[in-house]
Amino acid sequence: MNRREFLKKSLAGAAFLGAAGLTVPKSASAIAADTFDASTGKYILPELDYSYDALEPYIDAQTMELHHSRHHQAYVNGLNTALEKLAEARETDDFSTVKHWSRESTFHGGGHFLHALFWKVMSPNGGGEPTDSGLRNAINRSFGSFDGFKRHFMAASNAVEGSGWGIMSFEPNSGNLVIHQAERQSDLTMWVASPILMVDVWEHAYYLRYQNRRAAYTEAFFNVINWDEVARLYDAAAAG
């Protein structure tokens, strides 16, 4: 990658910060770049690295197709619309609706960015425990053991009120990993932390197969975690 390409990717990742209200780990800039079309100045739906049925039997193909092609696309559309409306407000100096469109930009931006990472931290060859020593040591240091992490992560994700996310992030001040929740994708965000693993616990992510059994879904999620990608995000966040 040359310097121009690096800057382009970094700027695309930085653009998410304003739109989504999230701290983006540096290695996620490449992921962010795939979701932004610099020629049009609009965000786009990223392609998946695997087919819709690749995560069976843990996450079914119908859910994956609806989740990616409809729900994620709706966040892309909502983010673009919100940013256009905010640009119009600056051009006309009419900020009478700025509260609404600012909220829309954080909600849809948060949904777009978290989903872009969510697809990456899953894999048909995922599951098990992380093999990367840096990530494994960080999990043990922060949570006592992998089992302690898993129980904590599932409990926090299962306890999200309504719709939202369970998230593991790198917190740079302590150098530890932390587990937190993001309700409605824009609330309860830990601003300083960089997300490296997340699970979508909105009902559209699991209801067709698991109905109201969220705990069964989050348990199944551990069979598809792409720990290599999580390790890359951790290394970049820790180095940054």
Contacts in CASP RR format, 6 or more apart in sequence:
PFRMAT RR
TARGET T0000
AUTHOR 0000-0000-0000
METHOD contacts of the structure
MODEL  1
MNRREFLKKSLAGAAFLGAAGLTVPKSASAIAADTFDASTGKYILPELDY
SYDALEPYIDAQTMELHHSRHHQAYVNGLNTALEKLAEARETDDFSTVKH
WSRESTFHGGGHFLHALFWKVMSPNGGGEPTDSGLRNAINRSFGSFDGFK
RHFMAASNAVEGSGWGIMSFEPNSGNLVIHQAERQSDLTMWVASPILMVD
VWEHAYYLRYQNRRAAYTEAFFNVINWDEVARLYDAAAAG
1 9 0 8 1.000
8 33 0 8 1.000
8 38 0 8 1.000
9 29 0 8 1.000
9 30 0 8 1.000
9 32 0 8 1.000
9 33 0 8 1.000
10 26 0 8 1.000
10 29 0 8 1.000
12 29 0 8 1.000
12 32 0 8 1.000
12 33 0 8 1.000
12 35 0 8 1.000
12 36 0 8 1.000
12 38 0 8 1.000
13 24 0 8 1.000
13 28 0 8 1.000
13 29 0 8 1.000
13 32 0 8 1.000
13 33 0 8 1.000
13 36 0 8 1.000
14 24 0 8 1.000
14 29 0 8 1.000
15 32 0 8 1.000
15 36 0 8 1.000
16 22 0 8 1.000
16 24 0 8 1.000
16 32 0 8 1.000
16 109 0 8 1.000
16 112 0 8 1.000
16 113 0 8 1.000
17 23 0 8 1.000
17 24 0 8 1.000
18 105 0 8 1.000
19 43 0 8 1.000
19 79 0 8 1.000
19 83 0 8 1.000
19 105 0 8 1.000
19 106 0 8 1.000
19 109 0 8 1.000
19 110 0 8 1.000
19 112 0 8 1.000
19 113 0 8 1.000
20 106 0 8 1.000
20 109 0 8 1.000
20 110 0 8 1.000
20 111 0 8 1.000
20 112 0 8 1.000
20 113 0 8 1.000
20 114 0 8 1.000
20 186 0 8 1.000
21 106 0 8 1.000
21 109 0 8 1.000
21 110 0 8 1.000
21 186 0 8 1.000
21 189 0 8 1.000
21 191 0 8 1.000
22 110 0 8 1.000
22 113 0 8 1.000
22 114 0 8 1.000
22 189 0 8 1.000
22 195 0 8 1.000
23 169 0 8 1.000
23 191 0 8 1.000
23 192 0 8 1.000
23 193 0 8 1.000
23 194 0 8 1.000
23 195 0 8 1.000
24 32 0 8 1.000
24 113 0 8 1.000
24 194 0 8 1.000
25 170 0 8 1.000
25 194 0 8 1.000
25 195 0 8 1.000
25 196 0 8 1.000
25 233 0 8 1.000
25 236 0 8 1.000
25 237 0 8 1.000
25 240 0 8 1.000
26 236 0 8 1.000
26 237 0 8 1.000
26 239 0 8 1.000
26 240 0 8 1.000
27 232 0 8 1.000
27 233 0 8 1.000
27 235 0 8 1.000
27 236 0 8 1.000
27 237 0 8 1.000
28 117 0 8 1.000
28 194 0 8 1.000
28 233 0 8 1.000
28 236 0 8 1.000
31 46 0 8 1.000
31 116 0 8 1.000
31 117 0 8 1.000
31 120 0 8 1.000
32 113 0 8 1.000
32 116 0 8 1.000
34 46 0 8 1.000
34 47 0 8 1.000
34 116 0 8 1.000
35 43 0 8 1.000
35 44 0 8 1.000
35 45 0 8 1.000
35 46 0 8 1.000
35 76 0 8 1.000
35 112 0 8 1.000
35 113 0 8 1.000
35 116 0 8 1.000
36 42 0 8 1.000
36 43 0 8 1.000
36 44 0 8 1.000
37 43 0 8 1.000
37 44 0 8 1.000
42 80 0 8 1.000
43 76 0 8 1.000
43 79 0 8 1.000
43 80 0 8 1.000
43 112 0 8 1.000
44 76 0 8 1.000
45 68 0 8 1.000
45 69 0 8 1.000
45 72 0 8 1.000
45 73 0 8 1.000
45 76 0 8 1.000
46 116 0 8 1.000
46 119 0 8 1.000
48 64 0 8 1.000
48 68 0 8 1.000
48 119 0 8 1.000
49 119 0 8 1.000
49 120 0 8 1.000
49 123 0 8 1.000
50 123 0 8 1.000
50 124 0 8 1.000
51 61 0 8 1.000
52 61 0 8 1.000
52 62 0 8 1.000
52 64 0 8 1.000
52 65 0 8 1.000
52 68 0 8 1.000
53 60 0 8 1.000
53 61 0 8 1.000
53 64 0 8 1.000
54 124 0 8 1.000
55 64 0 8 1.000
55 122 0 8 1.000
55 124 0 8 1.000
55 224 0 8 1.000
58 220 0 8 1.000
58 221 0 8 1.000
58 223 0 8 1.000
58 224 0 8 1.000
59 122 0 8 1.000
59 206 0 8 1.000
59 209 0 8 1.000
59 220 0 8 1.000
59 221 0 8 1.000
59 224 0 8 1.000
60 208 0 8 1.000
60 209 0 8 1.000
62 208 0 8 1.000
63 204 0 8 1.000
63 205 0 8 1.000
63 206 0 8 1.000
63 207 0 8 1.000
63 208 0 8 1.000
63 209 0 8 1.000
66 204 0 8 1.000
66 208 0 8 1.000
67 200 0 8 1.000
67 204 0 8 1.000
67 205 0 8 1.000
68 115 0 8 1.000
68 119 0 8 1.000
71 115 0 8 1.000
71 202 0 8 1.000
71 204 0 8 1.000
72 111 0 8 1.000
72 112 0 8 1.000
72 115 0 8 1.000
74 108 0 8 1.000
75 108 0 8 1.000
75 109 0 8 1.000
75 110 0 8 1.000
75 111 0 8 1.000
75 112 0 8 1.000
75 115 0 8 1.000
76 108 0 8 1.000
76 112 0 8 1.000
77 108 0 8 1.000
78 104 0 8 1.000
78 108 0 8 1.000
79 104 0 8 1.000
79 105 0 8 1.000
79 108 0 8 1.000
79 109 0 8 1.000
79 112 0 8 1.000
81 104 0 8 1.000
81 108 0 8 1.000
82 101 0 8 1.000
82 102 0 8 1.000
82 104 0 8 1.000
82 105 0 8 1.000
82 108 0 8 1.000
82 109 0 8 1.000
83 105 0 8 1.000
85 97 0 8 1.000
85 101 0 8 1.000
85 104 0 8 1.000
86 98 0 8 1.000
86 101 0 8 1.000
86 102 0 8 1.000
86 105 0 8 1.000
88 94 0 8 1.000
89 95 0 8 1.000
89 97 0 8 1.000
89 98 0 8 1.000
89 101 0 8 1.000
103 186 0 8 1.000
106 185 0 8 1.000
106 186 0 8 1.000
107 184 0 8 1.000
107 185 0 8 1.000
107 186 0 8 1.000
109 185 0 8 1.000
109 186 0 8 1.000
110 185 0 8 1.000
110 186 0 8 1.000
111 185 0 8 1.000
114 165 0 8 1.000
114 167 0 8 1.000
114 182 0 8 1.000
114 185 0 8 1.000
114 195 0 8 1.000
114 198 0 8 1.000
114 200 0 8 1.000
115 200 0 8 1.000
117 195 0 8 1.000
117 198 0 8 1.000
117 233 0 8 1.000
118 198 0 8 1.000
118 199 0 8 1.000
118 200 0 8 1.000
120 226 0 8 1.000
120 229 0 8 1.000
121 196 0 8 1.000
121 197 0 8 1.000
121 198 0 8 1.000
121 225 0 8 1.000
121 226 0 8 1.000
121 229 0 8 1.000
121 230 0 8 1.000
121 233 0 8 1.000
122 221 0 8 1.000
122 224 0 8 1.000
122 225 0 8 1.000
122 226 0 8 1.000
123 224 0 8 1.000
123 225 0 8 1.000
123 226 0 8 1.000
123 228 0 8 1.000
123 229 0 8 1.000
124 224 0 8 1.000
125 226 0 8 1.000
126 223 0 8 1.000
126 224 0 8 1.000
126 225 0 8 1.000
126 226 0 8 1.000
126 227 0 8 1.000
127 222 0 8 1.000
127 223 0 8 1.000
127 224 0 8 1.000
127 225 0 8 1.000
127 227 0 8 1.000
128 222 0 8 1.000
128 223 0 8 1.000
128 225 0 8 1.000
128 227 0 8 1.000
129 136 0 8 1.000
129 146 0 8 1.000
129 227 0 8 1.000
130 136 0 8 1.000
130 139 0 8 1.000
130 146 0 8 1.000
130 227 0 8 1.000
130 230 0 8 1.000
130 231 0 8 1.000
131 227 0 8 1.000
131 228 0 8 1.000
132 227 0 8 1.000
132 228 0 8 1.000
132 231 0 8 1.000
132 234 0 8 1.000
132 235 0 8 1.000
134 231 0 8 1.000
134 234 0 8 1.000
134 235 0 8 1.000
135 227 0 8 1.000
135 230 0 8 1.000
135 231 0 8 1.000
135 234 0 8 1.000
135 235 0 8 1.000
136 146 0 8 1.000
138 170 0 8 1.000
138 176 0 8 1.000
138 177 0 8 1.000
138 234 0 8 1.000
138 238 0 8 1.000
139 145 0 8 1.000
139 146 0 8 1.000
139 149 0 8 1.000
139 177 0 8 1.000
140 146 0 8 1.000
141 176 0 8 1.000
142 149 0 8 1.000
142 176 0 8 1.000
142 177 0 8 1.000
142 178 0 8 1.000
143 149 0 8 1.000
143 152 0 8 1.000
143 177 0 8 1.000
143 179 0 8 1.000
149 168 0 8 1.000
149 177 0 8 1.000
149 179 0 8 1.000
150 222 0 8 1.000
152 179 0 8 1.000
153 166 0 8 1.000
153 168 0 8 1.000
153 179 0 8 1.000
153 197 0 8 1.000
153 199 0 8 1.000
153 218 0 8 1.000
154 215 0 8 1.000
154 218 0 8 1.000
154 219 0 8 1.000
156 166 0 8 1.000
156 179 0 8 1.000
156 180 0 8 1.000
156 181 0 8 1.000
157 165 0 8 1.000
157 166 0 8 1.000
157 181 0 8 1.000
157 199 0 8 1.000
157 201 0 8 1.000
157 214 0 8 1.000
157 218 0 8 1.000
158 201 0 8 1.000
158 214 0 8 1.000
158 215 0 8 1.000
158 218 0 8 1.000
159 181 0 8 1.000
160 166 0 8 1.000
160 181 0 8 1.000
160 183 0 8 1.000
160 201 0 8 1.000
161 183 0 8 1.000
162 183 0 8 1.000
163 183 0 8 1.000
163 184 0 8 1.000
163 201 0 8 1.000
163 202 0 8 1.000
163 203 0 8 1.000
164 181 0 8 1.000
164 182 0 8 1.000
164 183 0 8 1.000
164 184 0 8 1.000
164 185 0 8 1.000
164 200 0 8 1.000
164 201 0 8 1.000
164 202 0 8 1.000
165 181 0 8 1.000
165 182 0 8 1.000
165 185 0 8 1.000
165 198 0 8 1.000
165 199 0 8 1.000
165 200 0 8 1.000
165 201 0 8 1.000
166 179 0 8 1.000
166 180 0 8 1.000
166 181 0 8 1.000
166 182 0 8 1.000
166 198 0 8 1.000
166 199 0 8 1.000
166 201 0 8 1.000
167 179 0 8 1.000
167 180 0 8 1.000
167 181 0 8 1.000
167 182 0 8 1.000
167 195 0 8 1.000
167 197 0 8 1.000
167 198 0 8 1.000
168 177 0 8 1.000
168 178 0 8 1.000
168 179 0 8 1.000
168 195 0 8 1.000
168 196 0 8 1.000
168 197 0 8 1.000
168 198 0 8 1.000
169 177 0 8 1.000
169 178 0 8 1.000
169 179 0 8 1.000
169 180 0 8 1.000
169 190 0 8 1.000
169 193 0 8 1.000
169 194 0 8 1.000
169 195 0 8 1.000
169 196 0 8 1.000
170 176 0 8 1.000
170 177 0 8 1.000
170 178 0 8 1.000
170 193 0 8 1.000
170 194 0 8 1.000
170 196 0 8 1.000
170 234 0 8 1.000
170 237 0 8 1.000
170 238 0 8 1.000
171 177 0 8 1.000
171 178 0 8 1.000
171 190 0 8 1.000
171 192 0 8 1.000
171 193 0 8 1.000
172 192 0 8 1.000
172 193 0 8 1.000
172 194 0 8 1.000
172 237 0 8 1.000
172 238 0 8 1.000
172 240 0 8 1.000
173 192 0 8 1.000
175 238 0 8 1.000
177 196 0 8 1.000
177 234 0 8 1.000
178 190 0 8 1.000
178 193 0 8 1.000
180 188 0 8 1.000
180 190 0 8 1.000
180 193 0 8 1.000
181 188 0 8 1.000
182 188 0 8 1.000
182 189 0 8 1.000
194 233 0 8 1.000
194 237 0 8 1.000
195 233 0 8 1.000
196 230 0 8 1.000
196 233 0 8 1.000
196 234 0 8 1.000
196 237 0 8 1.000
197 225 0 8 1.000
197 230 0 8 1.000
197 233 0 8 1.000
199 218 0 8 1.000
199 221 0 8 1.000
201 214 0 8 1.000
201 217 0 8 1.000
201 218 0 8 1.000
205 217 0 8 1.000
206 214 0 8 1.000
206 217 0 8 1.000
209 217 0 8 1.000
210 216 0 8 1.000
210 217 0 8 1.000
210 220 0 8 1.000
END
